[in-house]
């Protein structure tokens, strides 16, 4: 058996939205997962404010990296690479992470890997359940994404089958929670209220499920409008809104469509493994219904633990470690953030190998910045 110390030791930085995530991974083993969240700073606005998120990343970056290295029990000079989310995401937030990663890579003389946020959400499952089967179908659901992706090689071949044409699932959760006066973020609180409600109490619509609709695309805008109008009608009539039943019925409509389309995609493509990731993958009903439907269809379901489903640095480090293990080309120090980086680009390779010709600068920087 190979010595685990021979596996790539990679630090990953994630700043695509409002979480400053830094993870340290050795191969497929998670050593540290440090997160600094700015969600409380956005709560009064009812959503993420890009400028606030960017400033929070700037303030949290160095302390979070230091905490991750300490938790992992490793020194920065021992790293085999620095990985960072290059996109997609909020442009300003991404720039903070990319700039920090480039500075650390340059100072340490380590290769830099700009990786894709969505591909990272898929790869993180390796930290929970071991190497990803090839191929794997991935259902990614979050505040910004609802996507069905087919991965035959997480470092080079990820193919989109379907995506949201309007509101993503997580966005719909946030909006309905706001209409119900339940606060932000909406996902966890809707999940909590739904557990005490009746999912069949109200027949909310299932978007894009007709025979002529796109097989793998998603739409939650109509559902969101239907739920909001139902609530408004109750209030206009002076009636109490059954919050728990609304939450349960709305949630059921979302997860019914998500799981139905994911299982259909697996059957159509002949894929035996379904992975669910993204923040909404922490939803308890989504997990339960997916498990039930996968078992009936003979599909093996893989869902990381909730903390690994939300945005985190561990997922970026996991994909970075896979890039190193498979000898993928490192990114150049001219790497730029790309807010619309397509998932078909799991990483951003450089035009040429990363040069390490500034050893005197590395030594000075290591003495000043790292333990």
N, C-alpha and C positions, 0 to 999 in steps of 0.2 A: 504494500500500500504506500502511495506517494506521501511524502512529508507535506503536511498542509502549508508549511512555510514556503514551499515551492510555488504555491498558487499566488496569483496576482493580488497585491495589497493596494487597494484603490480608495481614494477619498472622493466622494461625490457631493456636488453642490446643487441645490434646487431652489430657484427663486422665480418661478414662472407666474406666481400669483401672490398670495398673502402669507405664505409659509416660508421662513428661512430654514431650509433643511440641509443638514450636513450628515452624511453617513460614511462609515468606514467598513469596507467589505474585504475579506480575504477569500478569493474564489467565489464560492456560493455560501460562505459563512458570514453572517452579520456580526460585526464586532461593536458597532456603535451607531446610534440613530438619534441625533440631537436635533430638536426642532424649536424654533422661536416663532410663535405665531403672533400676527398683528390683528387677528380677527376681532378682538374687543375694540380696536381703534376704528373699525369699519361698521360696527354694529349700529351706531346711531344714524348712519347713512342708509342702512338697509341693504348694503352691498359693498363690494370692494372698490375703494377709491385708488386708482393707479398711483397717483403721486404720494399718497400716504403709505402705500405698500412699498414703494421704492425707497422712501426715507427710512422706513422700518428695517428694510434689508440692510441698508448702509450701517445702521446702528448695531444690528445684531450679528453681522457677518463674522468679524474676527472672534468675538466671544464664543459664538456657536461652533466655529471651527476648532478653537482651542478646547472646548468642552468635549467635542467628538473625539479628538485625538487622545485626550485624557481618559475618556470612558473606554476607548479601544485599547489603551495601554500600549500605544505605539508612538514613535516619533515621526515627525513629518519627513525626515530625511530617509526613512525606511520605505516610504511609499513607492509603488511602481508606476503610478500615474495619477493625474487629477482629471476627474470627469465633471462636466457641468451641463445643465440643461441649456441648450442653445435655442430652443423653441419647440413648439409654439407656446405662446403666453403673452403677458403684458410686456410691451417693448421695454419700458423703463425698468421694470422689475428684473427682466432677463439680463439687461445690461449690467446691473449691479453684480449678479452672479458670474457672468462671463468675465467681467473685468477682474473680479477677485480671483477667479480660477487662473486666468492668464498671469496675474501677478505671482501667484503661488507657484505655478508651473515654471515660470521664468526664474524666480528666485531659487527654487530648489533644483533646477535642471531636470525636471521630470516631464514626460510626454503629457500632452493635453488632449482630452477627448471631448469635443462638443457633441452631445447626444440629444436624441429626440425625447421629448416629455412623454409622448404616448407609448413609444417603444419601451421606455423605462418602466411605465406602469405595468407592462406585460412582464418584463424581465424580473421584476421584484419578486414574483412568485417563486423564483429559484431559491430565494432565501428561506422560503417556507417549506416547499415540497420537492426541492432538488431540481435538476436540469429539466428544462422545458422539453416536452415531446415535440418532435417535428413531423408533421405540422401541428400547430395549435390554433384553435379559433379563440379570439379574444373579444369579449364584450367590455368596452371601457365606458363607464358612466360617471360623469362628474358635473360640476357646475358649468363647465365650458364645453364638454364633449359627451356625445352619445354615439359610439362608433362600434361597428363590427369589423374586425381586422383578422386576416388570415396570415399567420407567420410560419414560414418554413425555415427561416434562419433569422433570429432576432437581431443579428448584427448587420444583415444585408438585404433581407427579403421580407418585407411586411406589406401586405396588399389590402387596401381598403375595399370592403364589400358594401358598406352602407354607413350612413351618418345622419345626424339630425339636420333637418332642413330649416329649422327655426329654433325654438327654445330647447336647450339641452335638458336632460332629466333633472339634474341638480338645480338648474336655474328655475325650473317649474316648481320644485319643492320650496325654494326660497320665496317665490312670488306668492304661492298659496299660503305659506306660513305668515307672510306679511298681511294678506287679506284677512286671515284668522286672528291677527294680532298676537302671534306666538313668538315673534322676535326673529333674530338672525344669528347664525345660519339656520335654514329651515329644515334641512335633512334630519338631523338628530331629533328635533322636537316633534316633527310630523311622525317619525317612527315611534316615538314614545307614546304619543296620544293615540296612534292607530292601534296599538296593542290592546287598548280598552274599547275599541269601536267595532262596528260591524262592517266588514268590507263589502257586503252585499246590500247595504242599506240604501245606497243611491246608485243608480245606473249611469255612471259617467262614461263618455265615449272613449273608444280605443282608436287612436289616430293611425292612419295609413295601414289599415288591416283589411281593406277591401280587395276583391280579386284582381282589380286593375291597378292597385297601388304598388309602388316600388317595394319589392320583397324585403329588402334589408334596411331601408331608410326609416328614420324616426321623425315624428312630429308631436310635440306636446303643447303647442300654442293653442290649438282648439280645445284641448282638455283644460288647460289653464283658464281660458275664457269661460268655458262651461261651468267650471267650479265657482269662479268668481261671480258669475251671474246668478247661480243657484243661491249663493250666500247672500247676495244683494237682495234677491227677491224675498228671502226669509226676513231679512232686517226691515225691508220696506213694509212688509205685512205686520211688523211688530212682533214677530215670532222669535223665539230663541234659536240660535244656530247650534245644532248638535255637533260640536267641534270634533269629538272623538269619531263619530260616524263619518263625518266629512273627510277627516284625515285618513281613516281606514279605506274608504271608498276611492278616494283620489289616489292613494298609494297603490292600491290593488290595480287600478287602471294603468298606472305607470309600469309596475313590475310585470304585469300580465303581458304587455306588449314587448317589453325588453326580453323576457325569457322565451316567449313564443318565437320571436324572430331569431334569437340566438340558436335555439335548438333546431329550427328550420335550416339555418345556414350550415350547421354541422352536418345535418342529414344530406343536404344538397351537395356539399363539397366532399362528403365521405370522410369527415374528420371526427376522430373519436374522443378528443379532449377539448373541453371548453374551460377557458380561464376568464374570470370576471375581476376587473380591477377598476380603479378610480374611486373617488370619495363616496359615491352612492353605493358602491359594493359593500360598504359597512352596514347598509340597511338590512335589518333582520328578516323582513318579509321577502326581499329579493333573494337572499341566500336560501331561505327555506323553499320558495317556489322553484328556484333554479335546480336545487337538489332533487326535488320531487319529479320535475319534468325530465331531468337528465337521467335519472334512474329508470324511468319508463322508456326512454329512448335508447338506453344502453350507452350513454355518453358519460365519460369520467369528468367530474367537475373539480376544478381547482380554484379556490378563492383564498387569498392571503388573509391573515388576521387583520382586523379593522385598522389598526395603526399603520399597517403597510399599504392600505388601500388609499388613504388620503395622501396628499403631496408630501414627499419626504426625500431626504438626501440618500437614504439607503437604496432606493430604486435606481437613482442615477449612478451610484457607486457599483451596483450590481451589473448594470449594462456596461459601465466602464471596464469592470473586471472581465466581462465576457469579450469586450473588444481586445483587451490585452491578451487574453488566453487564446483568441483566434487570430492573433497577429494582424488585426486591422490597422490601417494607416492612422497615425495620430493627426490631430488638427494642427494647423499653423497658429502661431501667436497672433496672426491677423484675424483670427476667428471673430465673427460678428454675431450678435443676437439676431434671430429671425422670428418675428412674432407669428408668422404663418408657415413655419417650416413643415413641409408635408411629411406624413408618417412613412411615406415610401423612402425617406431618407433617415434611417435609424441613427446615423451619425454624420458628422461633417468632416470628411477626411481632408487633410492638407494637400497642397500641391507637391510638397516634398517632405522628407523626414525632418522631424524637429531637431534643430541644432543645439548643441550644448557647448557653446564656445565662450561662455562668460563666467568661468569658474570663480574668478575673484569676486564678482558681484554676488554669486550664489553664497559664498562663504560669509560675506558681510550681512546679507539678508537673513541667513539662517541664524546668525548670532543675535540679530536684532529682533526677529519675529517668532522664532520657534523654539520649543523645548527640545 
